[in-house]
Amino acid sequence: MSLPPARLAWLDALRGPAALAVTAHHAGWTYVPALYTAVDARIDLGTWGVFVFFLVSGYIIPASLERRGDLRAFWTGRAFRLLPLLLTAFCAVLLLAAAGALALPAGLGSRPLPLVALGNVTMLQELLNLPAVVNVTWTLSYEMAFYLISVALYALGQARRSAGISLSLAVLAVPLGLLLPRAAIGRHDLLAALLGLAVVAAVAVTALAGGRARTAAAAAGGLLGLALVVLGSRGGTWQGVIVLAAMFAGTAVYRAERGEIRWRAAALAVAAVLCCGAPAKDDPGWAPALVLAFAGFGLAFALRGRAFPRWLTWLGVVSFSLYLLHPILLHLVPGLGLYYLVLIPLSGLAYRVVEAPAQRLGRRLRTPENA
């Protein structure tokens, strides 16, 4: 297995601990709830982990998009990076449920099956108020919204405005959150279906068409992504918009590093996200987790020229498998120690058997000049 280039190893050195923090959050509540209650009252490890992921995505996704310079190649890369393991995890849940080894996720049978499938395969289920086959995939809904907005900004030639966008989103999150404390989309099947299909259409046209049609589809997709976060965030609009603001703060760091914007602008964006985001959730562990996620990202960024232990970057390489598979194993493995003895090797196997081959296939399907 090849490891990432040294200049990007710091990102995997962040992803690994972030994934483990999310697994520790869920494993703590499952295996040692009395002990973990004391931990969670001080810092929400799950929130720390997912915000590290959001910052990493904010930093790397625009870089990936601009490096390829091709929207079709970008969407192909994202599809083959995420969907194969996602579909594998979905199949595992359904097969295990059919065998009686675990219960179907709550609410899975309460909405039309084709609609639930559309929401989960497009990774928009969280923003369409649909049940998730794997509960942790709520974060992928925000990732998808960020992809849509980033593609729109790229297509419209506005990609360098990340610091201003982050600042604006952070400031607007407060009044929007007070006006829309809960998802406005609700349980409207037809609306959810139309929105999901509209996103699919926008991505398809953006990837396959050219000229004005591509630009229009990209802009429409970006507006859809933003609207879904504002109107569909199940955790509340305030938290949802802060997630987007944090991702664009990660992008602002990338822009400042490249000399495209001033460091002062990036720092102002980060400060705005922290100030406006800290009170977004009435949970004593939320604000410390948010602050420490930015601190961890900043520390790793400061050390980006250093060498990291291979085991740490390896954990980052398999972090998506760790993230997706760990909630499934919680229902199957008795005992915290055995849980990790199974989870980490299984994640390495899933990366080798599912993720890596799919990514290689995705690279081969891109046009030669963008491979």
Number of C-alpha atoms within 10 A of each C-alpha: 8 7 13 15 8 14 11 15 25 26 25 23 23 25 27 24 19 27 27 21 20 23 23 20 20 18 21 19 14 16 17 13 15 11 11 18 13 10 15 20 12 15 19 23 28 22 22 27 26 23 24 29 23 24 25 22 22 27 21 16 21 26 15 15 20 14 11 17 13 18 22 21 22 22 21 18 23 16 15 20 21 17 16 17 22 23 14 14 19 20 13 15 22 17 14 16 14 12 10 10 13 17 13 17 15 11 11 14 11 10 14 11 11 10 21 25 17 18 26 26 17 18 25 31 25 26 30 31 21 26 22 22 25 20 14 16 19 19 17 18 23 26 23 17 25 26 23 26 23 26 29 25 20 20 20 13 10 12 18 17 16 28 28 18 18 29 26 15 24 29 21 16 27 20 12 17 20 13 11 18 17 18 22 19 18 16 13 13 17 10 13 24 16 12 19 25 16 16 24 15 15 22 23 16 19 28 19 11 15 13 8 11 14 21 20 18 25 29 23 20 27 24 16 20 26 19 14 25 28 26 23 25 27 22 15 22 28 30 25 25 29 28 27 28 35 30 28 33 33 30 29 31 27 22 24 18 14 10 10 13 18 15 17 11 19 26 16 17 28 23 17 22 29 20 14 20 26 20 15 23 14 9 15 15 19 23 23 17 24 24 18 18 24 22 13 15 20 15 13 18 17 11 12 17 13 13 13 15 10 12 11 17 25 20 24 26 26 25 24 21 25 25 22 22 26 26 19 18 17 19 13 12 15 12 13 15 10 10 17 18 11 13 22 19 13 18 22 19 14 20 21 14 12 17 23 20 15 21 19 13 14 19 17 12 15 18 11 8 8 15 12
